[in-house]
Amino acid sequence: MSAVFAGADGRTSVMVLGAGGAQTRIEVTTGATGDGYVEIRPRTAGQVTEGTRVITGVRTDASLAGQSGTGESAP
C-alpha cells in the first residue's frame, strides 16, 4: 500500500499521525522513486521531519464497502 495519495484536486499528500492519534493531511511533492520507496518533500517546510509517523493504506468510504462493521477484512 502507498502512503502517498492524490486528491480530486490534483494535490499530492500524505497523512501523518500526531499526538493523541490525530491525523493530519500534509501536502507534499514527490521526488526520487525506487524499490518501492518514494521521496517526499512537504510543501511547507518542517511539516514532515525525521521521525514523523506517516500513515500507509488510508481507507476511504469506498474501500470499506461490503465489509463488516468491525473494519476488518475477511480472510
N, C-alpha and C positions, 0 to 999 in steps of 0.2 A: 504494500500500500504506500501511497505517496503522502508526504506531509505538505507538499506544495499544491495549491489548487487555484483555479481561475474562476472568478465570479462572472455573473452575467454582464457585469460592467466592463469585463476585459482586464481587470486588475488581478495581479498575481499576489497571493497571500499565503501565510501560514497561520496556524492557531498556536498560541503559546499558553502554557499553564502557569498561572501566577499563584500568589499566596492565597490560601484558603480554597484552592481549586478553581479560582476564577479563570475563565478562558477569554483570551483577547485575540482578535484578528489583527495581524500585523501585515501591512502591505510590503512586499519585497520585490526585488528584481532577481532574476536567476543569472548564474554565470556558468562556470565550467561544469561539465557533467561527465560521469564515467563510473563504471562498475556499480551502478545502482545509486550513486550519490549525486546530489545536485547542490552546487554552491548557491547560497542565498545572501543577499545584501538588503538590509532593511532600507526603505525609502527615507526614514527618519533615523539618523544616527543614534545608536545606543539602545534601540528597541529590542534588538536581538544581540546578545553578547555571549561569550563563552559561559557555559553552564545553564543557559536558558533552556527550559524544557519545552520542546516543540512536539505538538500532538500529531500523531500519524493516524491515518484511517478515520478521518472525521465522517461521522454518519449524517446523512440527510434524511428528511422525512421519506423520500422515495426509496432509500436503501433499507428502510425499516418495514416497508410494505410487505404484508404477508407473514411477518414474524410474530411470535407470541409476545405478550405484554412484558416479558422478562428482559427483552432486549438481547437475548442470547440466540444464536443460530442453532438450528438442529444439525446434528452430525451428518 
